[in-house]
C-alpha cells in the first residue's frame, strides 16, 4: 500500500507530452527534417526516435512464467575423453544442458565430435541423461546417422526414452543450404526424414525431432526477416513431409522446434524471437490447430565474432544473451569469445557459461514473462518483422518451398544483397566492431586456445543436387587479413608498416584528428606515429597524414603537405573533408582524404599496394 505521507517522485514535475518533446527536438534540429532521427534496418523496417506505450498489447506465450532459460554449453572437442571432461565440468558448474556439436555441422569450426557409436558412448560416459540434463544435437548431412546410435545408447543404459529431454536436431534443409550438396532430391529424401522421426517417436522419445534453423541465414549475412522466413519455410516443409508420411498434424507440429541467432542488436534480437512465436502461432491457426508454445533455441552470432580484441566478443555475447532471453528463448548457447581463434579452453568456456548464470541469477532477467510486451518500440519492431518475414515466406512458398527456393537460388540471391550492404557498412565504419574496424590495439597479445588442430576438410560426398552454398562469414575478416599481413611484415623485418601523423597547430586543434587517423590506419595494421611535421624523417614512415582543425587555412596545410612531399613521403593523406580547399591541397601533394564514413577498407588495401611499390 502506498504511503500517503510520502510524496510522489514525479509530483514536482509537470507531465510531458509528445508535442513538448517535439518542440525541444525541433529546436535542436534547427530546421533539419525530423526524418533524420529515424533509421532503417536492412529489411527496410523503420525505427522511430520515440514511441508511445502500446496499451492494447498482450504477452506472447513462451517460457512458463518465472522459468529461466536453459544454459546450454557446446561440447565440441574431437577427442572423446576430453569432450567428456568438458561436458562434466560444464554440468557441475551450472550448465543446464549440452549441445553435442558433431564434425562438419554448421557451427563446428573445423572441430566437433566423431559421429560413431563408440565415440558417442565415451563422450556421454558418466553423465546423467535424466530430465535435468538437456541434450541438443548439431548435425551435418554426413553425421545424421548418429541419432540412431544415440537412441540405441539410451536404450542400452536402461533409460526410459520419455524421461529424457533430447532434441535430435534433424535438419536436412539447413545442411543442404550450408553445403550446397545433397545425395537426393527432397522428394526422395523426405520419406526417409519422416521415417526416422516416426521410428524415434515409436521408441518413446518425446522430441522435438526436427529443427528449423535460421543460423545458416544469419551466418551468411542475412537479415532478421530473412532468417525468420527461412526458418518458417523449413518448418513448413518438415510439417508437410511428416503429415504426408501419416503422422497427425498435431504430432507433426509438436515434432518441430526452432533455432535462431542472437546478436548484439538488442532491440532487433528481442523482436525477432518474439516475432517467431507469433508467426508460428499463425501457422498453427491456419492449419486448424490451437497455437502452442514451441521450443526456441538461441545461439550467439558467429558473423560478429572477431579474432582481434576477442574480449570484446564477451560484451557482444552478453547483450545477445540478454536480448534472446528477454525475447523468450527457451535455451541459449554462447559461442566462447575465442571461438574464432581455435578450440576454446576451459577459461573461455567458463566465461561463456557464467555470463548466462550472472544474467539469470544476479540480474534476474527471466523473472518476468515477455517483459517487452507493451513497449511501443518492441511491439512496433515485432509487428514490422512479422509482416516482412511473412512476405518473404510467401515468396519462398510461391517458389515451391524452402528446398525449391534454394535450388532456384532465390534464398541465396536475397541473402547476398543484404550481405553486400552489411560488408559495406563495416568497410565504411557505419557498423562498428570494436577492436577490429574501430579502436584497435595493434600490439595486443591474443588469448590462449587449446593446441588442437582443425580437422582436414572431408572429401565431398556424391551429390544428385548441387546449389550455391550459403557462406559462413565473419564481418571483420577483411580487416583481420590486413592485420595478419602487418604481422607477417613485422616478423620478417622487425617493424610494422608505418604512417606518420603530422599534427599541425595546437593540441586542442589536432588531437581529435590524430586519434581518428590513428584508429583508422591501425585497424589495418599500419602503425601510426604522431608528431610535428618536422619529425617526419625520424619516424621512418613511407606514408604521411595531415591532422589539423578545419579552421586551419588551406595555405598552411598546403605548405605542410609540400614539405612532407619534399622530405620523401610516398603518399600523403589528410584527415577530414577538404571542402573548398581540395584543389590547392592536391596541388601541394595531398593524394587522399579520409573521414568518418569513407571506405576505410578500400583505403587501407590501397595503402598496402602503395607500400609494395618500390620507391623510385
C-alpha positions in Angstrom: 0.0 0.0 0.0 1.3 3.5 -0.9 2.4 5.7 2.0 0.2 8.8 1.9 2.8 10.8 3.7 5.5 10.0 1.1 5.5 12.5 -1.8 5.2 11.1 -5.3 8.6 11.1 -7.1 7.0 12.9 -10.1 4.9 15.3 -8.0 7.0 18.3 -8.6 7.4 17.7 -12.4 4.8 18.7 -14.9 3.6 15.9 -17.2 5.2 16.0 -20.6 3.6 15.3 -23.9 5.0 14.2 -27.3 4.3 17.7 -28.5 6.5 19.1 -25.8 9.3 16.7 -26.8 8.9 17.6 -30.5 9.4 21.3 -29.6 12.7 20.5 -27.9 13.8 18.3 -30.8 12.9 20.9 -33.4 15.0 23.4 -31.6 18.0 21.1 -31.8 17.4 20.1 -35.4 17.3 23.8 -36.4 15.2 23.3 -39.5 16.6 19.9 -40.5 13.9 17.3 -41.3 12.6 15.2 -38.4 13.1 12.1 -40.5 16.8 12.5 -39.8 16.1 10.9 -36.4 14.6 7.8 -38.0 16.7 4.8 -39.0 16.1 1.8 -41.2 17.1 -1.8 -40.8 18.4 -4.0 -43.6 14.8 -5.2 -44.0 13.7 -1.6 -44.5 12.0 -1.5 -41.1 11.6 1.9 -39.6 13.0 2.7 -36.2 11.4 5.8 -34.7 13.2 8.0 -32.2 10.2 7.9 -29.7 7.3 5.5 -29.2 4.1 5.8 -27.1 3.2 2.9 -24.9 1.3 0.1 -26.8 -1.6 -0.1 -24.4 -3.5 -2.9 -26.2 -0.6 -5.3 -26.4 -0.7 -8.7 -24.7 2.1 -11.0 -23.7 3.4 -13.6 -26.1 3.3 -17.2 -24.8 6.7 -18.7 -24.4 8.6 -20.0 -21.4 6.4 -20.6 -18.3 6.3 -17.5 -16.0 9.5 -17.1 -14.0 11.2 -20.0 -15.6 14.9 -19.4 -16.5 16.1 -20.2 -20.0 18.4 -23.2 -20.2 22.1 -22.5 -20.1 23.5 -24.7 -22.9 27.2 -25.4 -23.4 28.9 -26.7 -26.5 30.7 -30.0 -26.4 33.0 -30.0 -29.5 36.4 -31.4 -28.6 37.3 -34.1 -31.2 38.9 -36.3 -28.5 36.0 -38.2 -26.8 37.8 -38.3 -23.4 38.4 -34.5 -23.5 34.9 -33.9 -24.6 33.6 -36.0 -21.8 35.6 -33.9 -19.3 34.3 -30.7 -20.8 30.7 -31.9 -20.5 31.1 -33.0 -16.9 32.8 -29.7 -15.9 30.0 -27.7 -17.6 27.2 -29.6 -15.9 28.9 -29.5 -12.5 29.3 -25.7 -12.8 25.8 -24.5 -13.8 25.0 -25.6 -17.3 21.5 -26.9 -17.8 22.3 -28.9 -20.9 24.8 -29.8 -23.6 24.9 -29.1 -27.3 26.7 -32.0 -28.9 28.5 -30.4 -31.9 29.4 -33.1 -34.5 32.1 -32.7 -37.1 31.2 -30.7 -40.2 28.0 -29.2 -38.6 27.2 -25.6 -39.3 29.0 -24.4 -36.1 31.8 -27.0 -35.8 34.5 -24.5 -36.9 36.7 -27.4 -38.0 36.4 -29.4 -34.8 33.5 -31.4 -33.4 32.6 -34.9 -32.2 33.1 -38.0 -34.2 29.8 -39.5 -35.3 30.4 -43.0 -34.2 28.7 -45.1 -31.6 31.9 -45.9 -29.5 32.9 -42.3 -29.5 29.4 -41.1 -28.5 29.3 -43.6 -25.6 32.6 -42.3 -24.4 31.5 -38.6 -24.6 28.4 -39.3 -22.5 30.1 -41.7 -20.1 29.1 -41.0 -16.5 26.7 -38.2 -17.5 23.2 -38.3 -16.1 20.8 -38.1 -19.0 17.6 -37.7 -16.9 15.2 -34.8 -17.2 17.5 -32.4 -15.6 20.0 -32.5 -18.4 19.0 -31.2 -21.8 20.7 -32.6 -24.9 20.6 -30.8 -28.2 22.4 -32.1 -31.3 24.2 -30.1 -34.0 24.4 -32.4 -37.0 25.8 -32.3 -40.6 24.5 -34.2 -43.6 27.2 -36.8 -43.1 26.6 -37.3 -39.4 22.8 -37.6 -39.3 23.0 -41.3 -38.6 24.3 -40.6 -35.1 20.7 -40.1 -33.9 20.1 -43.8 -34.2 23.3 -44.5 -32.3 22.2 -42.1 -29.6 18.8 -43.8 -29.4 20.4 -47.2 -29.1 22.8 -45.9 -26.4 19.9 -44.6 -24.3 18.1 -47.9 -24.5 21.2 -49.9 -23.6 21.6 -47.7 -20.5 18.1 -48.6 -19.4 16.9 -45.0 -19.6 13.2 -44.5 -20.3 13.1 -42.5 -23.6 10.2 -40.2 -22.5 12.2 -39.2 -19.4 15.0 -37.6 -21.4 14.9 -34.0 -22.8 16.6 -34.7 -26.1 16.3 -32.5 -29.2 17.5 -34.5 -32.2 18.0 -31.6 -34.5 17.3 -33.3 -37.8 17.6 -30.6 -40.4 18.3 -31.7 -44.0 17.3 -28.4 -45.5 19.8 -26.5 -43.3 22.5 -29.0 -44.3 21.7 -28.5 -47.9 21.8 -24.7 -47.6 25.1 -24.8 -45.9 26.9 -27.4 -48.0 25.1 -26.8 -51.4 25.0 -30.5 -51.9 22.5 -33.3 -51.4 22.7 -37.0 -52.4 19.0 -37.0 -53.1 16.2 -34.6 -54.1 13.8 -33.5 -51.4 11.1 -35.7 -53.0 13.3 -38.8 -52.3 14.8 -37.5 -49.0 11.5 -36.5 -47.3 10.2 -40.1 -46.8 13.5 -41.1 -45.1 13.4 -38.0 -43.0 9.9 -38.7 -41.8 10.6 -42.4 -41.3 13.5 -41.5 -38.9 11.2 -39.3 -36.8 8.4 -41.8 -36.8 10.8 -44.5 -35.6 12.1 -42.3 -32.8 8.6 -41.4 -31.7 7.6 -45.0 -31.8 10.6 -45.8 -29.5 9.1 -43.4 -26.9 11.2 -40.3 -27.4 9.3 -37.1 -26.8 11.1 -35.0 -29.3 11.2 -32.5 -30.7 13.0 -34.1 -33.6 13.4 -31.7 -36.5 14.9 -28.2 -36.1 14.1 -25.2 -38.3 17.4 -23.4 -38.1 17.9 -19.8 -39.1 21.6 -19.6 -38.2 22.6 -20.5 -41.7 21.0 -17.3 -43.0 22.5 -15.1 -40.3 25.9 -16.7 -40.8 25.7 -15.8 -44.4 24.9 -12.1 -43.8 21.1 -12.3 -44.0 18.6 -10.0 -42.3 16.3 -10.7 -39.4 13.2 -11.1 -41.7 15.2 -13.4 -44.0 16.3 -15.6 -41.1 12.7 -15.8 -39.8 11.3 -16.6 -43.3 13.8 -19.3 -43.9 13.2 -20.9 -40.5 9.5 -20.8 -41.0 9.7 -22.2 -44.6 11.9 -25.0 -43.4 9.4 -25.8 -40.6 6.5 -25.8 -43.1 8.4 -28.2 -45.4 9.0 -30.5 -42.5 5.4 -30.2 -41.3 4.1 -31.3 -44.7 6.6 -34.2 -45.0 5.6 -35.5 -41.6 1.9 -35.2 -42.3 2.3 -36.9 -45.7 4.0 -39.8 -44.0 0.9 -40.4 -42.0 1.7 -38.5 -38.8 -1.1 -36.5 -37.3 -0.8 -32.7 -37.9 -0.8 -32.1 -34.2 2.1 -34.6 -33.7 4.0 -33.2 -36.6 3.6 -29.6 -35.3 5.0 -30.7 -31.9 7.9 -32.6 -33.6 9.5 -29.3 -34.8 11.5 -26.7 -32.9 13.5 -23.6 -33.9 17.0 -22.2 -33.6 17.8 -18.6 -34.2 20.8 -16.4 -33.9 21.1 -13.8 -31.2 23.4 -10.8 -31.9 24.3 -7.5 -30.2 21.4 -5.6 -31.8 19.3 -5.8 -28.6 16.1 -4.4 -30.0 16.0 -6.4 -33.2 17.1 -9.7 -31.5 14.3 -9.4 -28.9 11.8 -8.5 -31.6 13.0 -11.4 -33.8 12.4 -14.0 -31.1 9.0 -12.6 -30.2 8.1 -12.4 -33.9 8.9 -16.1 -34.4 6.4 -17.2 -31.8 3.7 -15.0 -33.3 4.4 -16.3 -36.8 4.5 -20.0 -35.8 1.2 -19.5 -33.9 -0.3 -18.1 -37.1 0.8 -21.2 -39.0 -0.9 -23.3 -36.3 -4.1 -21.3 -36.6 -4.0 -21.5 -40.5 -3.6 -25.3 -40.1 -6.6 -25.6 -37.8 -4.5 -26.2 -34.7 -4.7 -24.4 -31.4 -1.4 -22.4 -31.1 1.0 -23.9 -28.5 4.4 -22.5 -27.4 7.3 -24.2 -29.3 10.9 -24.6 -28.2 13.1 -21.8 -29.5 16.8 -22.2 -29.1 19.3 -19.3 -29.4 23.0 -19.2 -30.3 25.1 -16.1 -30.2 26.2 -14.7 -33.5 29.2 -16.0 -35.4 29.4 -13.3 -38.0 30.2 -10.6 -35.4 32.9 -12.7 -33.7 36.3 -11.2 -34.0 39.8 -12.6 -33.9 41.2 -9.3 -32.9 40.4 -7.9 -29.4 38.3 -11.1 -28.8 37.5 -10.0 -25.3 35.0 -7.6 -26.9 33.2 -10.7 -28.0 32.2 -11.2 -24.4 30.4 -7.9 -24.4 28.6 -8.6 -27.7 27.5 -12.0 -26.4 26.2 -10.6 -23.1 23.9 -8.2 -25.0 22.9 -11.1 -27.3 22.0 -13.4 -24.4 20.0 -10.8 -22.6 18.1 -9.9 -25.8 17.3 -13.5 -26.6 16.3 -14.3 -23.0 14.0 -11.2 -22.9 12.6 -12.2 -26.2 11.5 -15.6 -24.8 14.3 -18.0 -25.9 14.0 -21.4 -24.1 17.7 -22.1 -24.2 20.8 -20.1 -25.1 24.2 -21.3 -26.3 27.1 -18.8 -26.1 30.0 -19.2 -28.5 33.1 -18.7 -26.4 34.9 -15.5 -27.0 37.9 -17.2 -28.5 36.0 -19.4 -30.9 37.2 -17.6 -34.0 40.8 -18.3 -32.9 40.5 -22.0 -32.4 39.2 -24.6 -29.9 38.3 -22.7 -26.8 40.0 -23.6 -23.5 38.4 -24.0 -20.0 38.6 -20.3 -19.2 36.7 -19.2 -22.3 34.1 -21.9 -21.7 33.7 -20.8 -18.1 33.2 -17.2 -19.2 30.5 -18.3 -21.7 28.7 -20.3 -19.0 29.0 -17.8 -16.2 27.8 -14.9 -18.5 24.4 -16.6 -18.6 24.4 -17.5 -14.9 25.0 -13.9 -13.9 22.2 -12.6 -16.1 19.8 -15.3 -14.7 20.8 -15.5 -11.0 22.1 -12.0 -10.3 20.3 -9.8 -12.8 17.1 -12.0 -12.6 16.3 -11.4 -16.3 14.0 -14.4 -16.5 11.6 -13.4 -13.7 9.1 -11.6 -16.0 7.2 -13.2 -18.8 7.7 -11.3 -22.1 8.9 -8.0 -20.5 8.9 -6.3 -23.9 5.1 -6.6 -24.1 3.5 -3.1 -24.2 6.7 -1.3 -25.1 5.9 0.8 -28.1 9.4 0.2 -29.6 9.4 -3.6 -29.2 5.8 -4.0 -30.3 6.4 -1.9 -33.4 9.5 -3.8 -34.4 7.9 -7.2 -33.7 4.9 -6.4 -35.8 7.1 -5.0 -38.7 9.3 -8.1 -38.5 6.2 -10.3 -38.7 5.0 -8.6 -41.8 8.3 -8.5 -43.5 9.1 -12.2 -42.7 5.6 -13.3 -43.7 6.0 -11.5 -47.1 9.3 -13.3 -47.7 7.9 -16.6 -46.5 5.1 -16.2 -49.1 7.8 -15.6 -51.8 9.6 -18.8 -50.7 6.3 -20.7 -50.8 5.5 -19.5 -54.3 8.9 -20.8 -55.3 7.9 -24.2 -54.1 9.1 -24.2 -50.5 12.4 -23.9 -48.8 14.2 -26.7 -50.7 13.0 -25.5 -54.1 13.9 -21.8 -53.2 17.4 -23.0 -52.5 17.6 -24.9 -55.8 16.4 -21.8 -57.8 18.8 -19.5 -56.0 16.1 -17.3 -54.6 17.3 -17.6 -51.0 21.0 -17.1 -51.9 20.3 -14.0 -54.0 18.2 -12.3 -51.4 20.8 -13.0 -48.7 23.7 -11.9 -50.9 22.1 -8.4 -51.4 21.9 -7.9 -47.6 25.4 -9.3 -47.1 26.8 -6.8 -49.6 25.2 -4.0 -47.7 26.5 -5.3 -44.3 30.0 -5.6 -45.7 29.9 -2.1 -47.0 28.6 -0.8 -43.6 31.6 -2.4 -41.9 34.1 -1.2 -44.5 32.8 2.3 -44.1 32.7 2.2 -40.3 29.0 2.6 -40.2 28.7 -0.7 -38.3 31.3 -0.7 -35.6 33.0 -3.9 -34.4 35.2 -2.7 -31.6 38.8 -3.9 -31.7 38.6 -4.6 -35.5 37.4 -1.9 -37.7 37.5 0.7 -34.8 39.6 1.2 -31.7 42.2 -1.4 -32.5 45.0 -2.5 -30.2 47.8 -3.0 -32.7 50.1 -4.6 -30.1 47.6 -6.9 -28.5 48.5 -10.3 -27.2 46.0 -13.0 -28.4 44.4 -15.2 -25.7 45.2 -18.9 -25.5 43.2 -21.6 -27.2 43.7 -25.4 -27.0 46.5 -26.9 -29.0 44.2 -28.9 -31.2 44.4 -28.7 -35.0 41.2 -28.3 -37.0 40.2 -31.4 -39.0 41.1 -31.6 -42.6 38.2 -31.0 -44.9 36.4 -34.2 -45.7 36.0 -35.3 -49.3 32.8 -34.3 -50.8 30.1 -36.9 -51.0 28.4 -37.7 -54.3 25.6 -35.3 -54.9 22.5 -35.6 -57.1 21.5 -31.9 -56.4 24.0 -29.1 -56.1 23.4 -25.4 -55.5 25.4 -22.4 -54.4 26.1 -22.9 -50.7 25.3 -20.1 -48.2 28.7 -18.9 -46.9 29.6 -18.7 -43.2 31.4 -15.5 -42.7 32.7 -13.1 -40.1 32.3 -9.5 -41.0 35.7 -8.4 -39.7 37.7 -11.0 -41.8 38.9 -8.4 -44.4 40.3 -6.1 -41.7 41.9 -9.1 -39.9 43.5 -10.1 -43.2 45.3 -6.7 -43.3 46.3 -7.1 -39.6 47.8 -10.6 -40.4 49.7 -9.0 -43.3 51.1 -6.5 -40.9 52.1 -9.2 -38.5 54.0 -11.0 -41.3 55.8 -7.9 -42.2 56.7 -7.4 -38.5 58.0 -10.9 -38.3 60.1 -10.6 -41.4 61.5 -7.0 -40.9 61.2 -6.3 -37.2 58.8 -3.3 -37.9 55.3 -2.8 -39.0 54.2 -0.7 -41.9 54.0 2.9 -40.6 52.2 6.2 -41.3 53.4 9.5 -39.9 50.6 11.7 -38.4 51.6 15.3 -39.0 50.0 17.2 -36.1 49.6 20.8 -37.1 48.5 23.6 -34.7 47.7 23.5 -31.0 46.9 20.1 -29.3 43.3 21.2 -28.8 43.1 21.7 -32.6 44.7 18.5 -33.8 44.1 15.8 -31.1 40.7 14.7 -32.4 42.1 14.3 -35.9 45.2 12.4 -34.7 43.1 10.0 -32.7 40.8 9.4 -35.6 43.7 8.8 -38.1 45.4 6.5 -35.6 42.3 4.3 -35.2 41.7 4.4 -38.9 45.1 3.2 -40.0 45.8 0.8 -37.2 42.6 -1.0 -37.9 44.5 -2.2 -41.0 47.7 -2.9 -39.1 49.5 0.3 -40.2 51.3 1.7 -37.1 50.6 5.4 -36.6 53.4 7.6 -35.4 52.2 11.2 -34.4 54.5 14.2 -34.3 55.2 17.7 -35.6 55.7 17.9 -39.4 59.5 18.4 -38.8 59.7 15.0 -37.1 58.7 13.1 -40.3 62.1 11.9 -41.3 62.8 10.5 -37.8 59.6 8.4 -38.0 60.9 6.4 -41.0 57.4 6.1 -42.5 56.6 5.9 -46.2 53.1 7.3 -45.6 52.0 10.6 -44.0 48.7 12.1 -42.9 47.9 15.7 -42.2 46.0 16.1 -39.0 44.6 19.6 -38.3 41.5 21.5 -37.5 39.0 22.5 -40.2 39.9 26.1 -39.2 43.4 25.7 -40.5 43.9 27.7 -43.6 44.4 26.0 -46.9 47.7 27.8 -47.4 49.2 26.4 -44.1 48.0 22.8 -44.9 49.4 23.0 -48.4 52.7 24.2 -47.1 52.8 21.2 -44.7 51.9 18.8 -47.5 54.6 20.2 -49.8 57.2 19.9 -47.0 56.3 16.2 -46.4 56.4 15.5 -50.1 59.8 17.1 -50.5 61.1 15.1 -47.5 60.1 11.9 -49.2 56.6 10.9 -48.2 55.4 8.4 -50.8 51.7 9.1 -50.3 50.1 11.9 -48.3 46.6 11.7 -46.7 44.6 14.4 -45.0 42.2 13.6 -42.2 38.9 15.4 -42.7 36.8 16.6 -45.6 38.7 19.1 -47.7 35.8 21.2 -48.9 36.9 24.2 -50.9 40.5 23.6 -50.0 40.8 20.4 -52.0 42.2 21.7 -55.2 45.0 23.7 -53.5 45.9 20.8 -51.2 46.1 18.3 -54.1 48.4 20.7 -56.0 50.6 20.7 -52.9 50.8 16.9 -52.8 47.8 15.5 -50.8 46.6 12.5 -52.7 43.9 11.1 -50.5 41.4 12.3 -47.9 39.9 10.2 -45.1 36.9 11.0 -42.9 34.2 9.3 -41.0 32.1 7.2 -43.4 34.7 6.9 -46.1 35.6 3.4 -47.4 38.3 2.6 -44.8 38.8 -0.9 -46.1 39.5 0.2 -49.7 41.8 2.9 -48.4 43.8 0.5 -46.3 44.1 -2.0 -49.0 45.3 0.7 -51.4 47.9 1.8 -48.7 49.4 -1.7 -48.8 49.5 -1.5 -52.6 51.4 1.7 -52.3 53.8 0.2 -49.8 54.5 -2.7 -52.1 55.5 -0.4 -55.0 59.3 0.0 -55.0 60.4 3.6 -54.1 61.9 5.3 -57.1 
